[in-house]
Amino acid sequence: MLRIDREAIPAAAISALPAAVAAATGRRGLAAVLCALPVGVTLFFRDPDRLPDVGTTHEDDVLSPADGKVMYAGPGQPQVAPEGDWQQVSIFLSAFDVHINRSPVAGTVTEVTYRPGKWLAAYKHESAYLNERSDLTVEAVVRGQRRVVKFRQIVGLMARRVVTRVKVGQEIAAGERIGLMKFGSRMDIFVPLECEVLVSKGDRVVAGESVIARWPAGGAS
């Protein structure tokens, strides 16, 4: 059975209004056509189960927190990356991608910071620091060494709301749901320099399944 996120309820109800008006005024053909709108909106909020491949993933892996296409992979970009030295992976989510977001690693949530902003197209460089967004940090101790991963939910031209469902102090598993972004948007992930980035621009990634970076065995942050 297809799972649908609860955020679909108000969005689908609003999108069903044109069909309801058409039906109420006797325009049944138009109403039937307009019924496609709430169906499409509901499907946008689909929430499939995702599990990392246990044969290839382990505690040194960084999973993709979002479905979409990699639009940048490399050194942390000026004005985009947090203070310090980071590698960056930026993922663009179209309106057709699953928009449920997941934690890239297991650990403790140490930051959840919402920042209001603009709604520029998510593929633009400046959207990373000018658009509405939520910044999250997850920290863990692996084999006695501290590791930190930062990631950022960013709304785009169509997306007008970011939903974050985790809190500071919460323990989360790798691939666990942390929220969603409504309609086309962007996700930026920042990993330490010692991590090997495993994706390139143009690659398609799947939240909770695709490995986008990896720590060397015993590596720390």
SULHU-V244879 format. One record per run of one state. SS is the DSSP state (alpha for helix, beta for strand, coil for the rest). FROM is the first residue (numbers start at 0). LEN is the number of residues. Records with the same first field share a line. If there is no record, write none. Layout:
SS->FROM-LEN, FROM-LEN
//
This chain:
coil->0-3, 4-3, 15-1, 24-3, 44-1, 46-14, 63-4, 75-11, 93-6, 102-4, 115-2, 118-8, 131-1, 142-2, 155-6, 164-6, 172-4, 181-3, 191-4, 197-6, 205-5, 214-7
beta->3-1, 45-1, 60-3, 67-8, 86-7, 99-3, 106-9, 117-1, 130-1, 132-10, 144-11, 161-3, 170-2, 176-5, 184-7, 195-2, 203-2, 210-4
alpha->7-8, 16-8, 27-17, 126-4
//
